[in-house]
Amino acid sequence: PEKRPFFLENAGLFSVGQQGAVDVFFSRRIGLSEFGTQVPILGGGRLSGKLGTNTNIGFLNMQTEALQATATPRQNFTVARVRQDLANRSNIGAMFVNRQASGSFARERDFNRSYAFDGNWGIGEGGTISGFVAETSSPEQVSTNGSHAYALSAQHQSERARLSLGYTEVAPNFNPEVGFLARRSYRRMNGSVFTTFRPNKFLGIHEVRPHVFHNTVFDFET
């Protein structure tokens, strides 16, 4: 997990996808090689704030040094994000992530890019529909089986119950090199029902929480 204060500030604005499962941008990728060794950060900057009342913007650019021990090239990371807040807990947004390598250790056309759109739609007092769609591109990427990922979920919460239903798809060639994937190439369906009852003077029990969870993962080709 990220612990550096520079990246933690306003981190929620740069969060697109499913945290811990499909993160289009994961700041821990900056300053680490593919082998997990620390890479010196030469410098960079971040700009985040609001335009007007409801438009949130974020821009991040970082430059890292080459690491001779692991043949890690000098790299530049750019993240641009915009999110428009709407009525009733709703919003829509877009994000662009770019990794560009340079120097003697860099391959020819050594880059990786991610493009994403996301949104949340509040329904009434307790309902929410949320989702995202993302695409990646890099020179060696093969698009025969797709280089996309998307998810759609619906939730409803009341005093008595919390209901959720969702679907996620990650194509075999979806490769966010400045992001995080818990696993590659799959489809997942999930749902849950969580209820709460507060009996009145029943055997000293103050609260009962019966619930059920369902989670099915398919291979992408299934």
VEXSESE-525018 format. One record per residue (C-alpha): x, y, z; residue in three letters. Coordinates in nm, 2 decimals, decimal comma, always signed. Each point is the difference from the previous one (the first is absolute). Layout:
<nodes>
((X; Y; Z); ala)
...
</nodes>
This chain:
<nodes>
((+0,00; +0,00; +0,00); pro)
((+0,10; +0,36; -0,07); glu)
((+0,15; +0,18; +0,31); lys)
((+0,18; +0,29; -0,15); arg)
((-0,18; +0,33; +0,10); pro)
((+0,05; +0,16; -0,34); phe)
((-0,20; -0,27; -0,18); phe)
((-0,26; -0,05; +0,28); leu)
((-0,13; +0,36; -0,02); glu)
((-0,31; +0,02; -0,21); asn)
((+0,06; -0,37; -0,10); ala)
((-0,37; -0,06; -0,03); gly)
((-0,02; +0,23; -0,30); leu)
((+0,24; -0,22; -0,20); phe)
((-0,18; -0,33; +0,10); ser)
((-0,17; -0,16; -0,30); val)
((-0,10; -0,37; -0,02); gly)
((-0,04; -0,24; +0,29); gln)
((+0,24; +0,06; +0,29); gln)
((+0,22; -0,29; +0,07); gly)
((-0,13; -0,19; -0,31); ala)
((+0,02; +0,22; -0,31); val)
((+0,17; +0,33; +0,06); asp)
((+0,06; +0,20; -0,32); val)
((+0,26; +0,21; +0,19); phe)
((+0,20; -0,13; +0,30); phe)
((+0,26; +0,25; +0,13); ser)
((+0,22; -0,27; +0,15); arg)
((+0,11; -0,07; -0,36); arg)
((+0,19; +0,33; +0,00); ile)
((+0,34; -0,05; +0,16); gly)
((+0,01; -0,38; -0,02); leu)
((+0,16; -0,21; -0,28); ser)
((-0,18; -0,31; -0,14); glu)
((+0,21; -0,20; +0,24); phe)
((-0,12; +0,19; +0,31); gly)
((+0,32; +0,19; +0,06); thr)
((-0,01; +0,37; +0,09); gln)
((+0,06; +0,25; -0,29); val)
((+0,12; +0,35; +0,07); pro)
((-0,26; +0,27; -0,07); ile)
((+0,16; +0,31; -0,15); leu)
((-0,30; +0,22; +0,05); gly)
((-0,35; +0,09; -0,11); gly)
((-0,32; +0,18; +0,10); gly)
((-0,37; -0,04; +0,05); arg)
((-0,28; +0,24; -0,06); leu)
((-0,35; -0,07; +0,14); ser)
((-0,30; +0,21; +0,08); gly)
((-0,34; +0,13; -0,13); lys)
((-0,11; +0,20; -0,30); leu)
((-0,31; +0,18; +0,11); gly)
((-0,22; -0,19; +0,24); thr)
((-0,03; -0,35; -0,14); asn)
((+0,29; -0,07; -0,23); thr)
((+0,30; -0,18; +0,16); asn)
((+0,33; -0,02; -0,18); ile)
((+0,33; -0,17; +0,07); gly)
((+0,34; -0,02; -0,18); phe)
((+0,31; -0,19; +0,11); leu)
((+0,34; -0,02; -0,17); asn)
((+0,30; -0,18; +0,14); met)
((+0,35; -0,07; -0,13); gln)
((+0,21; -0,30; +0,12); thr)
((+0,37; -0,07; -0,05); glu)
((+0,14; -0,30; -0,18); ala)
((+0,12; -0,29; +0,21); leu)
((+0,30; -0,18; -0,14); gln)
((-0,02; -0,30; +0,24); ala)
((-0,33; -0,12; -0,15); thr)
((+0,03; +0,17; -0,34); ala)
((-0,30; +0,22; +0,08); thr)
((-0,03; +0,29; -0,24); pro)
((-0,07; +0,36; +0,09); arg)
((-0,38; +0,04; +0,01); gln)
((-0,25; +0,28; -0,01); asn)
((-0,35; -0,05; +0,15); phe)
((-0,30; +0,22; -0,08); thr)
((-0,35; -0,03; +0,14); val)
((-0,28; +0,24; -0,10); ala)
((-0,34; -0,02; +0,16); arg)
((-0,33; +0,19; -0,02); val)
((-0,33; -0,08; +0,19); arg)
((-0,33; +0,19; -0,02); gln)
((-0,22; -0,02; +0,31); asp)
((-0,37; -0,02; -0,07); leu)
((-0,32; +0,01; +0,21); ala)
((-0,09; -0,28; +0,24); asn)
((+0,34; -0,16; +0,06); arg)
((+0,06; -0,03; -0,37); ser)
((+0,32; +0,07; -0,20); asn)
((+0,17; -0,08; -0,33); ile)
((+0,38; +0,01; -0,07); gly)
((+0,29; -0,09; -0,23); ala)
((+0,36; -0,08; +0,06); met)
((+0,32; -0,04; -0,21); phe)
((+0,32; -0,17; +0,12); val)
((+0,33; -0,01; -0,19); asn)
((+0,33; -0,16; +0,07); arg)
((+0,28; +0,10; -0,24); gln)
((+0,36; -0,15; +0,03); ala)
((+0,31; +0,17; -0,14); ser)
((+0,38; -0,05; +0,01); gly)
((+0,23; -0,29; -0,08); ser)
((-0,20; -0,26; +0,18); phe)
((-0,33; +0,09; -0,17); ala)
((-0,14; -0,22; -0,28); arg)
((-0,11; +0,14; -0,32); glu)
((-0,34; +0,18; +0,05); arg)
((+0,01; -0,09; +0,37); asp)
((-0,34; +0,13; +0,13); phe)
((-0,32; -0,11; +0,16); asn)
((-0,33; +0,19; +0,00); arg)
((-0,33; -0,04; +0,17); ser)
((-0,33; +0,17; -0,08); tyr)
((-0,30; -0,02; +0,24); ala)
((-0,35; +0,14; +0,05); phe)
((-0,20; -0,05; +0,31); asp)
((-0,33; +0,11; +0,17); gly)
((-0,24; -0,03; +0,28); asn)
((-0,37; +0,06; -0,01); trp)
((-0,19; +0,05; +0,32); gly)
((-0,36; -0,12; +0,00); ile)
((-0,23; +0,12; +0,27); gly)
((+0,14; +0,00; +0,35); glu)
((+0,17; -0,34; +0,01); gly)
((+0,06; -0,12; -0,35); gly)
((+0,32; +0,03; -0,21); thr)
((+0,11; -0,13; -0,34); ile)
((+0,37; +0,03; -0,06); ser)
((+0,25; -0,12; -0,26); gly)
((+0,31; +0,06; -0,21); phe)
((+0,15; -0,10; -0,33); val)
((+0,37; +0,01; -0,08); ala)
((+0,23; -0,08; -0,29); glu)
((+0,38; -0,03; -0,01); thr)
((+0,26; +0,02; -0,29); ser)
((+0,37; -0,07; -0,04); ser)
((+0,22; -0,09; -0,30); pro)
((+0,01; -0,37; +0,07); glu)
((-0,36; -0,04; +0,10); gln)
((-0,21; -0,24; -0,21); val)
((-0,37; +0,10; -0,02); ser)
((-0,13; -0,33; -0,14); thr)
((-0,17; -0,09; +0,33); asn)
((-0,06; +0,35; +0,12); gly)
((+0,19; +0,25; +0,21); ser)
((-0,30; +0,13; +0,20); his)
((-0,15; -0,02; +0,34); ala)
((-0,33; +0,11; +0,13); tyr)
((-0,23; -0,04; +0,30); ala)
((-0,36; +0,08; +0,08); leu)
((-0,16; -0,03; +0,35); ser)
((-0,32; +0,10; +0,17); ala)
((-0,06; +0,05; +0,37); gln)
((-0,29; +0,09; +0,22); his)
((+0,02; +0,07; +0,37); gln)
((-0,28; +0,06; +0,25); ser)
((-0,02; -0,03; +0,38); glu)
((-0,10; -0,36; -0,02); arg)
((+0,21; -0,14; -0,30); ala)
((+0,29; +0,05; -0,23); arg)
((-0,02; -0,15; -0,35); leu)
((+0,27; -0,01; -0,27); ser)
((+0,04; -0,16; -0,34); leu)
((+0,30; +0,04; -0,24); gly)
((+0,18; -0,12; -0,31); tyr)
((+0,37; +0,04; -0,08); thr)
((+0,20; -0,09; -0,32); glu)
((+0,38; +0,02; -0,05); val)
((+0,12; -0,09; -0,35); ala)
((+0,32; -0,20; -0,04); pro)
((+0,20; +0,29; -0,14); asn)
((-0,11; +0,26; +0,24); phe)
((+0,33; +0,12; +0,14); asn)
((+0,01; +0,32; +0,21); pro)
((+0,37; +0,01; +0,08); glu)
((-0,06; +0,30; +0,23); val)
((-0,30; -0,17; +0,16); gly)
((-0,07; -0,31; +0,20); phe)
((-0,17; -0,33; -0,09); leu)
((-0,08; -0,27; +0,25); ala)
((-0,04; -0,25; -0,29); arg)
((-0,01; +0,01; -0,38); arg)
((-0,25; -0,13; -0,26); ser)
((-0,32; -0,07; +0,18); tyr)
((-0,37; +0,07; +0,03); arg)
((-0,17; +0,03; +0,35); arg)
((-0,35; +0,01; +0,12); met)
((-0,07; +0,09; +0,37); asn)
((-0,29; +0,09; +0,22); gly)
((-0,09; +0,03; +0,36); ser)
((-0,29; +0,05; +0,24); val)
((+0,07; +0,13; +0,35); phe)
((-0,28; +0,05; +0,24); thr)
((-0,02; +0,13; +0,36); thr)
((-0,26; -0,08; +0,26); phe)
((-0,02; +0,14; +0,35); arg)
((-0,22; -0,23; +0,21); pro)
((-0,17; +0,15; +0,31); asn)
((+0,11; -0,19; +0,31); lys)
((+0,07; -0,33; -0,16); phe)
((+0,25; -0,21; +0,20); leu)
((+0,21; +0,30; +0,05); gly)
((+0,08; +0,04; -0,37); ile)
((+0,01; +0,36; -0,12); his)
((+0,07; -0,05; -0,37); glu)
((-0,02; -0,29; -0,25); val)
((+0,17; +0,04; -0,35); arg)
((-0,09; -0,29; -0,24); pro)
((+0,17; +0,04; -0,33); his)
((+0,10; -0,18; -0,32); val)
((+0,28; +0,07; -0,25); phe)
((+0,05; -0,15; -0,34); his)
((+0,31; +0,03; -0,22); asn)
((+0,07; -0,19; -0,32); thr)
((+0,31; +0,04; -0,21); val)
((+0,02; -0,13; -0,36); phe)
((+0,30; -0,03; -0,23); asp)
((-0,02; +0,26; -0,27); phe)
((-0,03; -0,26; -0,28); glu)
((-0,28; -0,20; +0,18); thr)
</nodes>
